[in-house]
Amino acid sequence: MAVKKITKRWLFNNMCVILVILLALIFIFAAFGMAAASGVTVVSILFTIFMLALDVLVSFIQAYVFTMLSTLFIAIAQEDGHHEAKHAEHSAENGVVQNTSTQVSASAGK
């Protein structure tokens, strides 16, 4: 549960940090006065558009990676469960009753 909260917070911070940087740049340029602010307006707008596009790209890549990892982990968990159920069904058909706790303790002693 704690990992889920940390992951959500981490993603949120990655998505919002660029906005904090852009706000800081706006206030820095505003402190220089009108002449300096008007001189860097075009560069500032282009830089802002570039950084926002980069931020969107990074957000989509992160979402894709987390989706793929979640899908992989769920698929592995379901396959293991399916394999155990199939093995138990096969054993029941052959009349073999297995106690998994004795198998684990017997293999641990070897």
C-alpha positions, 0 to 999 in steps of 0.5 A, a space after each residue: 500500500 505504501 509503494 502505491 502511494 509513493 508511486 502516485 506521488 512520484 508520478 504527480 511530482 514528475 508531471 508538475 515539476 515543469 510547471 514550477 520551473 516555468 513559474 519561477 522563470 516567469 517571476 525571474 524575467 518579470 523582476 528584470 523590467 519591461 525591456 528585458 522581459 519583452 526581449 526574451 518573450 519569444 524565446 520564453 514562449 518557444 521554450 515553454 512550448 518545448 518543455 510542455 511537449 517534453 513533459 507530455 511525452 515523458 508522462 505518456 512514456 511513464 504511463 506506458 511503462 507502468 501499464 506494461 509492468 502491471 500487465 506483466 505482473 498480473 499475467 505472471 500471477 495468473 499463469 502461476 495460479 492456473 498452473 497450480 490448479 491444472 497440476 492439482 486437477 491432473 493429480 486428482 484424475 490419477 488418484 494421487 493426493 499430494 500434501 504440499 506442506 510435506 513436499 516443501 519441508 522434505 525438499 528444504 531438508 535436502 
